[in-house]
Amino acid sequence: MSLRIYGNRLIETLPGEVMRPTSSKVREAIFNIWQGSIEGCRWLDLCAGSGSMGAEALCRGAKTIVGIEREPEACAVAAANLKRMTKPDHKVLMIRGHVLKKIPTLLSQCGNLPFDRIYFDPPYSSELYEPVLEAIVEYGLLSECGEVAAEHAVGKTFDIPGLEICREKKYGKTGVTFFKRVSSDMDL
């Protein structure tokens, strides 16, 4: 099965119910919102699935893509998709494993630099939202001017210490909440 991304490029996806790729409408909306901030950025894709968001970020100029995906088949598909989009100046790393177990050592694997854009799309019914968003703060994964986009079912609410909601969008039954770091006196 294939999916079209930016620049009319095809990427592979797994058939059936194994993955729920981000819809083209939501994907386009997110990249429109983040337009102007993708070029040269460090992108983290949590619960990466087929890697469509990371592949699209590469096509739009991101320089570093790191993805975490738990399912072995999906991780292999995502790695292959990213490899096809990679240019010599790109840095791409696909990590297989449970997102909460991989986050604590992520920065040391990725040059100790935080990410400018983080996309987080777990299964909507999972209990991952709060623990992963809290871990992003705890382990310093988000750069000072960075943003996190969490895709979820409409109606989900969040209160994450260290993150503040900067915008919320609805696309049918899909919601996307965008977060930035809470400013502290040390950031001023």
Order of alpha helices (4+ residues) and beta strands (2+ residues): beta-beta-alpha-beta-alpha-beta-alpha-beta-alpha-alpha-beta-alpha-beta-beta-beta
